[in-house]
Amino acid sequence: MKTLRLVIHGRVQGIFFRDAMRREAQKLGITGWVRNRNDDTVEAAVQGEPAAMDAIVRWAHQDPRHAQVERVVIEPDDGSYNSFEVIG
């Protein structure tokens, strides 16, 4: 299992980005969470098999739904998750 923290910059709030990410994560068998931050970015902790993690990172970069992703900051993370949740 691999765990990452993603911070997605761009036009990513107010367009159902978090819900779209939840659906994609569930489809890929990824656990963790996603939330809006006060600085207009979206932050996610994602955990799963390496191939699934590569897929969710690609998904985040490809302007899902109506987003306009400028960049995605990716860092290693720790934690253990049983499901994927939208927080706040």
C-alpha positions as semicolon CSV with decimal commas, in nm:
position;residue;x (nm);y (nm);z (nm)
1;M;0,000;0,000;0,000
2;K;0,107;0,353;-0,080
3;T;-0,019;0,671;0,090
4;L;0,006;1,022;-0,055
5;R;-0,112;1,372;0,028
6;L;-0,230;1,576;-0,271
7;V;-0,297;1,950;-0,280
8;I;-0,476;2,047;-0,599
9;H;-0,444;2,411;-0,711
10;G;-0,661;2,593;-0,963
11;R;-1,037;2,626;-1,008
12;V;-1,127;2,323;-0,796
13;Q;-1,385;2,443;-0,543
14;G;-1,758;2,489;-0,598
15;I;-1,771;2,246;-0,893
16;F;-1,824;1,909;-0,720
17;F;-1,454;1,819;-0,746
18;R;-1,456;1,648;-0,405
19;D;-1,754;1,429;-0,491
20;A;-1,604;1,340;-0,828
21;M;-1,279;1,244;-0,655
22;R;-1,472;1,030;-0,405
23;R;-1,641;0,842;-0,688
24;E;-1,312;0,791;-0,874
25;A;-1,136;0,675;-0,557
26;Q;-1,412;0,425;-0,482
27;K;-1,396;0,296;-0,839
28;L;-1,019;0,245;-0,803
29;G;-1,038;0,089;-0,454
30;I;-0,861;0,385;-0,290
31;T;-0,925;0,488;0,069
32;G;-0,864;0,822;0,241
33;W;-1,037;1,159;0,238
34;V;-1,074;1,485;0,044
35;R;-1,157;1,836;0,167
36;N;-1,165;2,201;0,062
37;R;-0,902;2,424;0,220
38;N;-0,940;2,792;0,307
39;D;-0,684;2,889;0,040
40;D;-0,918;2,769;-0,243
41;T;-0,723;2,447;-0,297
42;V;-0,844;2,091;-0,245
43;E;-0,646;1,856;-0,023
44;A;-0,668;1,477;-0,026
45;A;-0,505;1,187;0,154
46;V;-0,517;0,882;-0,071
47;Q;-0,412;0,525;0,001
48;G;-0,408;0,221;-0,222
49;E;-0,215;-0,013;-0,446
50;P;0,056;0,158;-0,658
51;A;-0,131;0,122;-0,990
52;A;-0,450;0,269;-0,839
53;M;-0,251;0,555;-0,687
54;D;-0,094;0,634;-1,024
55;A;-0,446;0,640;-1,173
56;I;-0,589;0,881;-0,911
57;V;-0,289;1,114;-0,952
58;R;-0,340;1,116;-1,332
59;W;-0,712;1,179;-1,275
60;A;-0,635;1,478;-1,049
61;H;-0,407;1,633;-1,313
62;Q;-0,655;1,596;-1,602
63;D;-0,904;1,868;-1,508
64;P;-1,184;1,639;-1,388
65;R;-1,539;1,761;-1,444
66;H;-1,539;2,141;-1,468
67;A;-1,210;2,195;-1,284
68;Q;-0,918;2,389;-1,419
69;V;-0,623;2,227;-1,245
70;E;-0,309;2,441;-1,245
71;R;-0,088;2,206;-1,046
72;V;-0,094;1,916;-0,802
73;V;0,154;1,906;-0,515
74;I;0,224;1,546;-0,413
75;E;0,393;1,437;-0,091
76;P;0,430;1,103;0,085
77;D;0,190;1,064;0,376
78;D;0,105;0,815;0,644
79;G;-0,221;0,701;0,794
80;S;-0,457;0,412;0,764
81;Y;-0,801;0,446;0,608
82;N;-1,096;0,209;0,571
83;S;-1,307;0,408;0,324
84;F;-1,297;0,728;0,120
85;E;-1,475;1,029;0,269
86;V;-1,552;1,387;0,174
87;I;-1,468;1,600;0,479
88;G;-1,635;1,934;0,541
